[in-house]
């Protein structure tokens, strides 16, 4: 922007009674001290990213409008008053807005903020802020282009240093603790209402693309006009309008950049980014479902594995919202032995930061002590995205090992044992088992039994069957045949019916 354009812009900002910080940001100032200090500080110290001509204009602007004076002044029509509140005089660690003090204290009380992990800061603006920025650009095309500092960036410049001082850590994009500075301006909420229909149409189109071929039932979510924010979608919609179209649809109060009736209020929202904690678990009881199991409102089985793990992990990390996932699942009456099954808890909005190695060992010890003889865990740690993806992956090439206690009408002979153990890579066809047919599609699935080992129980027709199979094999059905729905089954191979009495999972063969 050349000197003449800048002079015209300053004159326009004076005309609409913009605050002095909005003058700074429309002059391209990105010095944090210019936004955290007073006007007198800025004029006294200068700003390295402002040319001397701009400082002269700012001084003249301050003298004309009295923006540096403590007397009441109109609410800024551009920042809606969010940049107007002057800093406290009690030191650097105070917040520019006194209304944020309780919210920041709540963050300090709830969240652990280790030094070095920091926080991220986002800004949410009401739709009226974007509408007014567009109105300024219509009146002066260069106002919001080039070096101009947008309102979100200006608020970050203003609030980041004091938040860093109060929280005792630095602001870092992508940090686990996410803070959102939310601007609310009820007095001008209606200025974005005329955009609601267009935004709703875009939202509906986006949903239709995501749900192609799926019929959606029930009431659709409607974007309330007074809850609209200056999203990227809304800003793009405004930018697509010609100046004439914008002025014909925009409310007069926004088009004329009239001062709002009351300053906007600032709120602070906080949440911890989700992370996954997991390892491998063993399950020694035959009455423990993997997740809570209810039929017709009645619990089946005992306290689930998921609940047992969460009972230690959630209080330990001050978390109340989590989801359990694992690499497959065993039936309630099946034990999980050996090295255990990979699992994870996705922890959302935890009060504590992701635990380090020592804290994970403490949590692991707590679970094992609380569940001695029932459930055990090993290798507890914060999981990487690749490890989580490995747990979620439905890998048909993955293999699992089992041991089943079986009964036959007569004892097996040595030749039968030898013939069974000689089979390698046995391909079977399994129709969806009758016991899960009510919740799974009735399909025929080919599965591979990689190998088998037999150990006879002396003086009995029982035997232990060790087998390694392709992931997804229904082992119980392979043994008894499920009324002919699995072929061939073990009974077919032996020429006699076989009953499975107990089943244990011995290993999940995967790198984890």
TIDOVEX-518303 format. One record per residue: residue in three letters; x negated, y negated, z negated of N, C-alpha, C, O in turn. Coordinates in steps of 0.02 Angstrom, whole numbers, plus 50000, padded with zeros to 5 digits. Atoms other than C-alpha are relative to their C-alpha. Layout:
# TIDOVEX-518303
ALAXYZXYZXYZXYZ;...
***
This chain:
# TIDOVEX-518303
UNK499575005950000500005000050000499554993850000499124993149957;UNK500425005949997499244983250052500234994849949500744995749915;UNK499855005050050499244967549947500694996950005501024996049954;UNK499345003149991500814959850022500555004849978501025002749944;UNK499504995150021501814975849998500025000749925500555001449895;UNK500034999350073501204977049820500334994049967500694994749917;UNK499685006050028501724959149786500765000550005501124998749958;UNK499284999249992503454962949855500285005149951500825004249923;UNK499784995050048503574978449747500034997249929500514998449893;UNK500015003050067503074969049590500594995349991500924995249939;UNK499435004650003504374955849630500655003949991501095001849953;UNK499404995950006505694969349650500055003049930500595003249901;UNK499994997250068505194977449484500184994749949500524996149900;UNK499805005650044505334960449400500754998750005501084997649955;UNK499305001549988507034957849478500465005049964500975003049935;UNK499564995050032507754974249412499835001249927500135005549895;UNK500194999750071506904971849242499715006949982499895009849931;UNK500354993850015505824987449251499514998949943499244993449935;UNK500475000650056504744990849099499284999750026499155001450083;UNK500685001049977502894987249106499645006550016499205006650059;UNK500314993649983502415005649107500235002450069499855005850104;UNK499784998349932503465008149263499644995750051499524997950107;UNK500435004149956502494993649338499325003450009499055003750064;UNK500644996649996500905002949295500035006150046499605007050089;UNK499984993749961501465019449370500134998650074499895002450117;UNK499905001749929502075011049531499404996450029499384995050089;UNK500635002749975500355003249542499465005450003498895004050020;UNK500464994549993499545020449537499565001349941499065004949947;UNK500424999150059498855019949360500095007049971500655009149957;UNK499994993250028498395037349295499565000649938499365006149919;UNK500405000050061497415032449140500445001549940500904997549926;UNK499554998450056498195041048987500074994449949500614993349923;UNK499965005350050497745026648871500494994450020500774991149977;UNK499545005249978498795015048978500725001749983501154997349978;UNK499324997950015500335025348936500105001349925500675001049901;UNK499944998850072499955029348753499904993749959500134993249903;UNK500125006250037499385011948704500534994750013501044996050045;UNK499545005649991500244995048700499804996050062499274997050090;UNK500155004349943500344982148840499404995649985498994994350029;UNK500575004150019499124971348745499355003950008498845001150029;UNK500604995949993497884985848742499805000750074499215000250091;UNK500144999249929498044988348929499724993650030499234993750067;UNK500245006449973497834970048968499324998249972498924994850005;UNK500645001750031496384968748847499435004350024498875001950034;UNK500534995349982495424984348899499955001050075499425003050100;UNK500004998749929495924985449081500075007550014500065011649968;UNK499934993049980496135001649177499545001350059499564997650108;UNK500484998849946494795009449286500325001750067500015000950119;UNK499704998249936496045015349416500484994650025500894995950070;UNK499605005649975496884998349437499544994550025499074992649990;UNK500425005549976496114984849546500154993749960500674993149928;UNK499935006350038495874967649471500624996250021500944993049980;UNK499415003549976497264960649580500635002749966501084998849950;UNK499424997050033498494972849502500034997749928500584996149903;UNK500005002550069497954967749326500244992949997500604991049951;UNK499775007049999498234949649373500764999850009501104995949975;UNK499284999749989499974953749438500365002549937500905000049920;UNK499694997450060500334963649281500024994849945500514994349908;UNK500015005450049499804949149171500554994950015500914992849970;UNK499485004849981500924937349268500695003049988501144999549965;UNK499364996750011502334949949259500185000149926500754999049907;UNK499884999950072502124951549071500194993149973500634992549931;UNK499855006850022502134932749048500714997950021501064994549983;UNK499345002049975503704930649154500575003549964501085000449948;UNK499444996050026504744944449081499975001249925500475003249895;UNK500064998850072504074945548904500045007349982500295009049928;UNK499944992850013503934964448917499585002249940499725007449911;UNK500414998050057502604964848783500294997749934500024999649882;UNK499725002650061503694956048656500435005249965500735009449999;UNK499604995050036504564966148519500754998650002501145002649977;UNK499295001749999506234957448551500395004850044500105007950089;UNK499604995449959507684967748623499964998250074499944992350091;UNK500045001049928507584969948811500445005250034500595010450004;UNK499584995149966508644978848941499655006750006499045007150009;UNK500284993349989508424997448961499735000350071500064998250119;UNK500314999649934507245000949106500435004250047500615009850029;UNK499564996249954508275006349258499645005750035499975009850069;UNK500374994849965506875017749322499835005949954499965011649972;UNK500164994550047506255027749172500565001249951500515005749909;UNK499414999450044507945025649084499824999049926500155001549881;UNK500215001650068507015019248932499515004949970499275003949914;UNK500434994850029505925034648909499284997849991498925000749951;UNK500695002550006504305024748930499974993549961499434990549955;UNK499995006750030504845009348834499815000049926499574994949902;UNK500135000050071504645014748653499264999049986498845002450016;UNK500695001650014503055007448581499705004949951500075007849910;UNK500324995150045501775018348489500034997749928500074991849913;UNK500025001650071501775019448301499324997249983498844998050020;UNK500635003250021500435010248206499625004349951499135002049921;UNK500314995950052499945025048095499485004850028499345009949997;UNK500564996049976498605032448205500145003850063500705003950089;UNK499984996649936498245042948357500455006150000500745007850052;UNK499634993750002499145058748298500754999049999501125004049999;UNK499285001150001500855050548295500285000650070499934999750119;UNK499674999349936502115053248433500304993550023500544989649981;UNK499705006249975502715039148546500744999549985501004993949978;UNK499295000150015504515044148510500135003249932499985009049922;UNK499874997450068505045045948329500525005650001500515009949957;UNK499494994849997506515056748384499725006950012500055011950000;UNK500314993549986505305070448434499665003149939499485009049940;UNK500364997450058504515072248262500305006449972499935011249959;UNK499724993850027505765085248196499905006050048499765011550026;UNK500084994649951505655095348358499285002650000499165008650004;UNK500704998050001503755095448354499845003849936499475008749937;UNK500114996450063503775100648171500295007050003500015011749975;UNK499704993449992504935114948217499545004550041499495010550027;UNK500484996149960503655120548348499435002349955499225008149958;UNK500554998350045502275119948217500215005549952499825010049937;UNK499764995150049503335129948095500115006950031499985012049999;UNK499814993649969503865143448219499435003450035499365009550031;UNK500484996949954502395146048335499294999549974499074994349948;UNK500714999950012500615151148304499664997250063499804999550119;UNK500355003149943499475140448415499255000749988498944996049963;UNK500724999150011497715147748410499594995050040499774993250097;UNK500455004649966496315135848455499735003550063499505009250059;UNK500264997249938495815138648635500545002850045500445003350106;UNK499464997549957497495145648695500454994550025500724995050080;UNK499665006049976498365128748704500745000950013501065005749992;UNK499295000149982500085124548771500064996850069499624993250090;UNK499855003449937500845119448936500584995249988500984996349943;UNK499485005150009501985104348954500354998850066500054996750115;UNK499585001449943503405103149078500474994349982500564992849923;UNK499545005550011504625088849099500645001350039500625002950098;UNK499344999349968506485090049137500354993350000500454990349947;UNK499685006649993507335074349203500735000950021500905005750055;UNK499314999849976509185070849227500044998150073499594994850099;UNK499935001549928509825069549405499984992550013499754990350066;UNK499985007349990510075050749380499314997250011499234992350047;UNK500685002549990508185048349370499785000850072499464996350100;UNK500174999049930507955055849543500414995550046500164993050096;UNK499575004349959509435046149613499734992849999499714989550051;UNK500265006950006508705029749548499324999350034499174994050062;UNK500645000449964506975033849615500124999550075499764996050110;UNK499835000449928507775036549786500274993050016500134990350070;UNK499735006749989508715020049767499444994850006499484990250047;UNK500575004749997507065010949734499645000950067499444996050098;UNK500344998849936506285019349887500394997250058500094995150108;UNK499595002949947507745013649994499894992450003499854989550057;UNK500095007350002507504995749937499284998050016499174992650043;UNK500705001349983505604996749954499685006650019499485010449975;UNK500224993349977505015011650061499345002349972499235008349967;UNK500654997850026503265011649988499995001049925499465002749898;UNK500005000050073503825011649806499835006949971499485007349920;UNK500094993250027503795030649781499535004250042499555010350039;UNK500464996349957502445035249905499284998749981499144994249940;UNK500715001250008500575036549906499775000949929499845006349900;UNK500314999550065499745032649741500484999549942500285000049884;UNK499515000750054501355030549642499995006049953499965011749976;UNK499964994850051501415040549480500745001349986501104996949963;UNK499294998750011503095049349469500155000449925499695000949885;UNK499805000550070504075048949307499785006149960499575005449903;UNK500224994050036503675066949261499264999549980499075001049924;UNK500725000550015501805063849274499874994649948499444995449905;UNK500105005450049501945047549178500185002349930499845000649881;UNK499814997550066502855056249036499495005049973499355005249913;UNK500544995650022501515069649032499394996049976499104997649924;UNK500565004250021500175056249024500144996749933499684995749893;UNK499825003550062501115047848883500035004649940499835002749885;UNK499884995750057501505062948776499485005449989499445008349935;UNK500494994750009500085075148806499494998449946499385002749902;UNK500515001250052498735066548699500285000449929499975003749887;UNK499764999350069499825064448543500235007149983500155009349926;UNK499814993050014500515082248561499375004249987499385008649944;UNK500634996450012498725088748573499754998649930499505003149895;UNK500255001850067498285079248414500425003249945500155005649896;UNK499554997350051499815085148317499945007649996499935010449941;UNK500034992749999499685103348372499305002849990499225008749976;UNK500684997850012497805104048357499715004450054499265008350041;UNK500254996049944497525111848528500124996150064500464991050063;UNK499975003849938497385106448709500565002450045500815008050038;UNK499494998449950498655106148850499645003350059499155000750085;UNK500314996349945498245119048983500545003150042500945007050016;UNK499504997049957499325123549133499975007749996499425010649999;UNK499984992850002499895141649121499905002949931499895009049923;UNK500094997550068499635142848932500635003749978501185002550003;UNK499444995850023500725155248839500544996249964501134998049971;UNK499495004050034501605142248731500244994650047499854990250067;UNK499735004549950502745132648847500454994849966500954996549935;UNK499595005550025503415115648795500344996550058500044995650111;UNK499635003849949504745106448894500274993749969500684994049923;UNK499755006550021505055088048867500634998650042500594997650102;UNK499365000549965506895085948911500314993149989500424991049932;UNK499705006750002507625068848953500755000650010500985004050056;UNK499274999949995509485066448925500264992950001500084988949958;UNK499745006849993510435050948982500755000450013500974999550070;UNK499274999349991512315053148952500314993850032500814994450068;UNK499705006149973512645034948998499994999550075500404995850104;UNK500035000249927512155037849179500065007050030499875008150087;UNK499954993149976512545056449194500425000550063500295004750106;UNK499574999749942513905052949321499674997950065499954999050119;UNK500335002349938512655045549444499755005850043499595004850102;UNK500204994349960512185063049499500585004550019500485009650053;UNK499424995649989513945070149508500145001050074500365006450095;UNK499844999549929514125066449695499555005050036499705007050093;UNK500454995049970512685078549728500175007149979499905011950006;UNK499874993450028513445092949631500255005050051500045010750051;UNK499714995449951514415100349776499465002850046499455008850060;UNK500534997749956512905101149890499535004849964499315009849993;UNK500434995650039511835108749753500345006749989500025012049995;UNK499644993850012513185121549715500015004450063499945010550059;UNK500004996249937513275126549898499335003450011499305009150033;UNK500664997149992511395129249903499895005849951499605010949970;UNK500064994650049511455139549743500385006150023500135011750019;UNK499594994449977512865150249813499685003550060499695009650064;UNK500344997049942511925152849977499405004249979499295009750005;UNK500584996350025510375158149882500225006549968499905011749977;UNK499754993950032511395170449779500255005050052500155011150044;UNK499754995449949512215177549934499425003650035499485009450053;UNK500574996949968510505180650011499715005549955499495010749979;UNK500274995050046509955189849854500465006049992500235011549976;UNK499514994650012511545200149846500335002150066500925003950066;UNK499734998049935511775204150031500255007249996499905011749973;UNK499704993450000512935218850048500305002149934500575007549928;UNK499724998450066513465218149866500604995449987500564989449996;UNK499415003950015515185212649818499974997549929499865001549883;UNK500055003050066515185200849671500704998549974501114995650009;UNK499355001050031516645200149552499944994949944499394993549919;UNK499995004550057517155187749419499894992850020499774991250079;UNK500075007249990517015169049400499284998150015498825000449982;UNK500675002349981515545160649484499774994449953500184990449930;UNK500275005450042514395149449382500024993450039499804993150096;UNK499965006649969514715131149421499514995449965499454995449903;UNK500485004750028513395117749397500384993949974500664990250014;UNK499655005950026514155104549278499644993750022499034993450022;UNK500305006249976513885087049343499574996749946499044994049961;UNK500375003450053513305080649173499395004049977499005001749936;UNK500574995850019512045094949158499495000550057499005004250052;UNK500454999649943511205092249327499334996849984499294991649952;UNK500675002650011509335089849322499684998450067499915000550119;UNK500355002149939508115082449446499565005850025498955005450021;UNK500374994249975507635099249520499704998550068499864993550100;UNK500305000949934506585101249676500535000450054500484996950105;UNK499454999449951508165106349769500384993450005500554991250060;UNK499645006449999509035090149719499584994550031499844990550070;UNK500445005149971507535079349763499965000850075499974995950112;UNK500024998749928507445087649934500664997750032500664995050087;UNK499355002149973509315084549959500034992450007500304989950056;UNK500015007349997509075066049919499554997650057499724992950093;UNK500475002249949507575064550034500275001050070500084997550117;UNK499734998549934508565071950178500534994950022500714994750081;UNK499495004949983509845057850170499694993850032499164991550010;UNK500215006549973509645042550279500164994649949500614995549908;UNK499845005450047509625026050184500744998150002501044996949949;UNK499295001949995511365021950250500445005249967500915003449931;UNK499604994750030512075038850200499925000049924500405001249888;UNK500125000250072511275037450029500404994349968500754995449918;UNK499675005850030511955020049994500765000550003501104997949960;UNK499274999449996513705024650052500275005049949500855004549930;UNK499764994950047513805039549933499784998749928500115001049881;UNK500295001150067512755033549786500434995249959500674990249986;UNK499645004850043513655025349637499664993249999499054992750005;UNK500275006949997513445006549633499494998749946499004995149957;UNK500475001350055512575006749464499305002650016498804999549997;UNK500654997349982511185017749533499714996450060499114994950062;UNK500245003449940511075009249703499724993249984499224991150014;UNK500245006750019510874992149622499465000249947499184995049929;UNK500504999150053509684999249490500174995749939499744992349911;UNK499785003750059510704991549351499735003349937499665009549936;UNK500244996950062510034994149174500515004849971501115003149969;UNK499534995350031510815009449091500294997049936499974992749905;UNK499705002750060511995005948946499635001749936499674998149887;UNK500384997950059510865015248824499385003850023499395007050075;UNK500614996449980509105022348827500115007649997500515010149958;UNK499984992750001508865040648865499705002749935499294999449903;UNK500284996750059508505052548723499535005650023499625008650076;UNK500504994949984507035064448721500085006049953500165005249893;UNK499994993850039507105082448664499415004350019499105003350071;UNK500574995649987505785095848653500235007249991500465009249938;UNK499854992850003506085114148695499345003750002498855001650033;UNK500624996150002504795127448661500175007450007500695009749983;UNK499944992849998504585145748702499325003050014498894999850043;UNK500614996449985503205158548710500105004050063500625007250071;UNK499954996049939502885166448879500025007449982499675009549936;UNK499974992950015503335184948881499325003450009498935001550053;UNK500594995849990501925197448859500185007149980500685008349945;UNK499864993050012501845216348849499485002949951498885002049959;UNK500414996450048501175226348703500165007450008500755009350009;UNK499854993049990500985244948726499395004449991498855002149972;UNK500524994950006499945260748726500305006750019500655007150070;UNK499704993449990500405279248716500335002149935500085000749881;UNK499664997650060501645287048597500065007650002500105010650055;UNK499824993050008501905304648531500635000349959500734996149914;UNK499364999250036503595310648468500035007249975500045011950015;UNK500054993350029503605325448348500675002849979500735008849967;UNK499344997550020505445326648303500435001750060500354998950114;UNK499554997949946506785335148407500704996949992501184999350022;UNK499365003550008508165323448352499924992550010500324988449986;UNK500165007149989507395307048410500104998350074499705000350115;UNK499935002249930508095299448570499494994550015499264991149969;UNK500495005149984506925288048664500284993049989499934988649963;UNK499665006450011508175273548660500665001449965500895007149964;UNK499364998950035509775270948559500515003450045500615001450102;UNK499554995949960511055283548618500695000049967500775002449911;UNK499315000350025512915280448595500475002950052500405001650112;UNK499474997349958514395289948666500664998349967500795000349910;UNK499355002150027516135282548642499914996349934500324997049888;UNK500115004150059515415270648514499675003649942499555000449890;UNK500314996350054514625284448408499275001550017499105003550072;UNK500714998749989512755286148386499875007550004500155011449965;UNK500224993149994511995302448444499265000349983498864996250006;UNK500704999450020510375308248366499834995149945500264991449920;UNK500235004450053509345298848241499794993250027499974991250082;UNK500265006549979508495282048247499535001150059499095005450057;UNK500384998849938507745280448420499274998049994499084994249949;UNK500715001849997505915279348463499924992550010499514989349977;UNK500035007249986506195261848533500114995949936499744991249923;UNK499855003650062506955256048368499455000749949499294996049912;UNK500544998950048505565263848266499384995850016499064993049971;UNK500575004249981504215254948365500154992649988499744988949962;UNK499825007050007505155238448366500044997949927499914992049911;UNK499935001750071505425239248177499344997649970499354993949921;UNK500655002350025503565236548151499734994250042499474989450016;UNK500305004949955503055226448305500354993249996500024988149992;UNK499645006449997504435213248306499884995649939499724989849947;UNK500165004450058504235207148125499274998049999499104992449978;UNK500725001650002502345208048143499824994350046499344990750032;UNK500145005449952502395196148291500534994449998500544990150041;UNK499465004950009503885185848230500404999250065500474993750092;UNK499634999849936504915190748381500675003449988500725008249950;UNK499334997150008506775194548394500295002750065500845005350065;UNK499744997949935506965198648579499475004050037498935001450052;UNK500494995749966506105213248664500365005250042500945006950029;UNK499754994649958506375226348799499495005650002498885004450005;UNK500434994150001505685243948798499955003050070500455003350106;UNK500074996349937504975252748950499465005349991499025004749949;UNK500474994550006504015268848974499925003550067500325002550113;UNK500124996149939503295280149108500405006449995500155011749975;UNK499554994350006504785291849116500275000749930500154996449887;UNK499714998950066505725298948969500125007549990500225011250038;UNK499844993150017505975315448880500685000349966500914995349937;UNK499364999150034507625322348816499914999349925499354999949899;UNK500045000950073508045319648633499705006149966499325005349918;UNK500234993950033507675337948589499325002350026499105007850010;UNK500654998349972506005337848682499464995849964499534989749958;UNK500555003650032504395333348592499524997350052499445000250106;UNK500535002949958503055322248670499355000849961499244997449911;UNK500624998450036501355329148619499394997850040499454993450083;UNK500615001449962499575328548684499774992849991499784990049936;UNK500255006950002498885311548729500564994849996500434988949984;UNK499445004650007500635303948729500234997150067499914997850118;UNK499695003149941501745294548851499874992550000499974989249949;UNK500105007349996501295276848911500664996349989501184998250016;UNK499415004050015502515263848846499814992749991499224991049985;UNK500125007150012502705245148824500624996849971501184999049984;UNK499475004450022503755232348734499874993250032499344990250021;UNK500055006849975504055216248829500274995449946500864995649929;UNK499835004450057504065203048692500124993050027499694990050059;UNK499815006649975504965186748729500054995149943500364996549891;UNK499985005550049504735170548633499765002149931500085000749881;UNK500294998050064503635178048499499724994049963499444989549993;UNK500285005450040503135166648356499245000349999498914995150000;UNK500734999250000501385173748354499745000650071500105002850117;UNK500334999349935500185173048500499855007350013499845011349966;UNK500184993249986499725189148590499425002349955498914998949951;UNK500504998050051498735199048459499335002050031499315004750086;UNK500664997849978496875202048475499915007349980500375010549954;UNK500134992850012496065219148455500125001949927500425007049912;UNK499914998550071496035218348265500735000149979500945004549941;UNK499285000250017497865213348252500375006050030500835008649999;UNK499694994149970498345227448372499865006249959500305010449951;UNK500164994350043497435239948262500435000049937500655005249914;UNK499575000550059498415233448112500725002250015501035005849976;UNK499334998049981500065235448204500045007650013500525010949993;UNK500024992749986499575252948264499995003949935500345008949928;UNK500044996750065499125257848086500674999549964500895004349931;UNK499365000850032500775250848023500535004750028500925007649990;UNK499524995449969501795261148148499855007149977500315010849958;UNK500174993250017500845277148111500135001649926500315007249910;UNK499864998850071501015275047923500755000249987500985004349947;UNK499285000150011502865270847933500355006150029500875008250004;UNK499674994549965503255285348051499595006549995499635010750040;UNK500434994150007502035298447986500415006450008500935007349975;UNK499664993749989502555315648049500594999750048500895004850063;UNK499435000849954503875308648167499794997050066499934999850120;UNK500215003649940503125296248290499294997549987499124995449932;UNK500675002750004501335291148325499834995950061500104997250115;UNK500235004049944500495278248435499244999750000498925000449948;UNK500735000749993498735276248502499874995150056500274994250101;UNK500215004649947497805263548607500444993850005500524991250060;UNK499565005849997498965249148559499614993850021499084992449993;UNK500365005949974498485233448655500484995650039501044997750056;UNK499635004449954499125218648755499845002550070499265002950090;UNK500094996949935499395225848928499904994950055500164989350052;UNK500095004149940498815218549092500595001050047500945006050041;UNK499464998949950500055215949235499925006550038500425009750054;UNK500114993749964499255230749324500225006049958500505010849985;UNK499804994550044499555241949174500765000449995501055005849994;UNK499275000150003501375236449162500295002750065500775006650064;UNK499774997649935501595239649349499925007650004500345011050033;UNK500114992849999500875257149325500535003749960500755009149979;UNK499474996950041502155260949189500655000050039501025004950038;UNK499365000649965503595254749296500025004050065500565005850088;UNK500024996849934503015263449456500325006949997500185010949952;UNK499724993349992504025278549511499565003750050499715004150109;UNK500504996849957502545288149577500165007550006500075011349959;UNK499844993049990503105304649652499405004650000499475010649993;UNK500614995950000501295310549660499735001049930499265004949920;UNK500234999250069501075308949472500215006949974500745009549993;UNK499854993350026501035325449377500054999949924499774995649890;UNK499904999350072501555330949203499925007349981500065011950020;UNK500094993250025501145346049097500485001349942500614996949901;UNK499514998050050502375355548987499825006849971499455010750000;UNK499994993350029502495370448870500715001449979501014997549942;UNK499314998150016504175379348858500015006849966499675011449986;UNK499894993550032504695393048738500625003050032501175000250029;UNK499474996949961505755404948841500185007049973499785010149938;UNK499774993350019506755420848812500275003550061500625000550102;UNK499744995949946507125434848934500315006449970500145008249913;UNK499674994050028508195450548912499515005649984499665010049943;UNK500504994850012506625461348915499314996850002499224991550032;UNK500685002649998504765458548887499715000150071499865004750110;UNK500325000249935503745453549039499405004750001499065005649951;UNK500584995749991502455465649107499404996150023499464990450047;UNK500625003549980500655461349143499994998250074499744993050093;UNK499995001549928500935462449330500454994150015500284990050058;UNK499555005749991502405450249319499654993549980499724988450013;UNK500385006050023501305438249221499494998050053499434992150070;UNK500525001549951499905439749349500304997050064500024992350092;UNK499685002649939501085436849496500254992949989500204988750034;UNK499755006850014501855421649412499434995049998499484989550025;UNK500565004650006500175413849372499634999050065499274994150074;UNK500345000649936499565416949548500354995050046500074992850096;UNK499635004849958500895405349620499724993049990499644990649934;UNK500275006850002500195388349664500404995750049500564997950105;UNK499655004749956501105373449736500685002650021500885001950079;UNK499334997449985502825381449725500494994250010500594990149966;UNK499525005249984504095370049810500705002649984500915007850009;UNK499324998250018505835370749735500484994550022500274988850034;UNK499495004949983507455361949780500484999449941500785004349920;UNK499595001150059508405354249637500584995350016500494989550033;UNK499415004249995510175348049651500094996649933499934999449881;UNK499925003850063510605334749522500305004449946500845007249956;UNK499754995550053510815344349357500704998149977500894992349977;UNK499315001250022512575346349292500024995549939500504991749930;UNK499995003950062512085338249126499914992550012500084988549969;UNK500085007149986511655321649211500414997850060500344992150084;UNK499625001549939512855322449357500484994249991500654990950040;UNK499525005450012514025309949274499684993150007500034988150012;UNK500335006549995512705296249287499494999550056499184994350065;UNK500475000249944511635300849438500315002950062500755007250059;UNK499744997749935511975303649622499865007450010499355010049989;UNK500074992849988512245321549676499575001050062499825001050118;UNK500484999449945510685324149782499605006549991499575009349936;UNK500474994550002509505338349824499304997250006499144993850055;UNK500675002950003507715334049777499485005550003499495010049962;UNK500554995250000506185344049828499484998049948499304992249942;UNK500515001250051504935345749687499495005650001499645011250024;UNK500544995149998503275354849667499795002149930499644997949887;UNK500294997150061502775366449525499285001750017499155006450054;UNK500704999549980500885364849535499705006749979499395010250019;UNK500274993750025500405379649426500365002149936500704998049905;UNK499684997450060501015390749283499525004649962499095007849992;UNK500384995450044500245400049136500505003149952500974999849929;UNK499554996550044501095413049027499625002949941499085005849950;UNK500274996650059500715418548849500575003749966501065000749944;UNK499474995950028501755432848784499994999749924499464999349892;UNK499934999850072502415432948606500045007449980500495010950001;UNK500024992850017501965449848527500665002449969500994998749932;UNK499404996750027503405461648485500634996050012501084995849970;UNK499425004249985504645450048570500084999450075499605000450113;UNK499905001549929505415446248737499944992550013500114990150067;UNK500145007249992504985427948709499304999050029498875003450022;UNK500665001649974503515419848797499944992450005500444988850010;UNK500155007149991502685402848811499814998950073499365002250098;UNK500145001649930502695395548986499684993150003500004988049986;UNK500335006349988501425382149022500044998450074499905002750116;UNK499955001749929501705372849184499834992750012499934988449969;UNK500165006849978501115357549277500414998750062500405002650110;UNK499525001249946502385349449392499944992950026499634988549996;UNK499935006749972502695334749504500474996049956500954998649929;UNK499575004450039503445319849415500715000250027500825000250088;UNK499304999849979505335320449418500305007050002500895007850018;UNK499754993250001505485339349403500435001149937500234999349882;UNK499584998250057506915345249292499775006949977499955012050006;UNK500324993850021505965358449194500515004949970500475010949983;UNK499494995550030507445365349095500375003750055500495009750050;UNK499624997049945508385368349257499575004850041499825009850068;UNK500444995349965506865376349338499985006749963499935012049995;UNK500034993750037506865389249198500655003950007500635009850025;UNK499384996150002508715393849190500414999650064500895003450072;UNK499685000149935509255388949366500614995550007500804993950063;UNK499435004649999510735377749319500555002650046500824999050088;UNK499454996949962512015389949393499874999650076500334998450115;UNK500174999949929511105390649558499854993350031499764992950092;UNK500135006749972510805371949578499254998750009499064994050044;UNK500725000449988508895374349567499775006750029499875011949998;UNK500234993849967508135386949689499304998850031499184993650061;UNK499924994550048507055396049664499874997649929499514992849918;UNK500135001550070507095395649475499565005649972499415010450007;UNK500434995050031506035405649353500355006849998500045012050008;UNK499634993750000507415418449338499985003550067499945009650070;UNK500054997149934507375421049526499325003350011499285008750040;UNK500684997449990505495423849523499895006449960499535010849982;UNK500104994250042505615436549382500545005450011500475011049988;UNK499464995249988507215444949440500425001349939500725006749934;UNK499584999350060508095442249273500154993049973499754988549983;UNK499845006650028508965427849184499504998149946499275002449907;UNK500465002650050507835416949077500334994049965500644989849998;UNK499735005550040508375405248937499434995949970498954998749945;UNK500505004350031507365390348879500234998249930500794995849921;UNK499835001250070507335388448690499744993249976500104989649941;UNK500305006450020506165373548664499544997650056499285001650095;UNK500435002949948505185361748775499594994349970499844990249932;UNK500455005450022503685350548741499654997250062499445000950106;UNK500425003349949502865337848856499304999649971499204997149916;UNK500684999850024500995340148840499564994350026499094992149993;UNK500435005349973500275326748954500364996550058500724999650097;UNK499805004049942500715312749075499364998350036498974994250012;UNK500645000849966499315313249203499994993550039500214993250097;UNK500065006549966498985295049245499454996049966499334996949906;UNK500515004450028497605282349221500354994349963500724990449993;UNK499675005250040498165271149080499604998949937499784994749895;
***
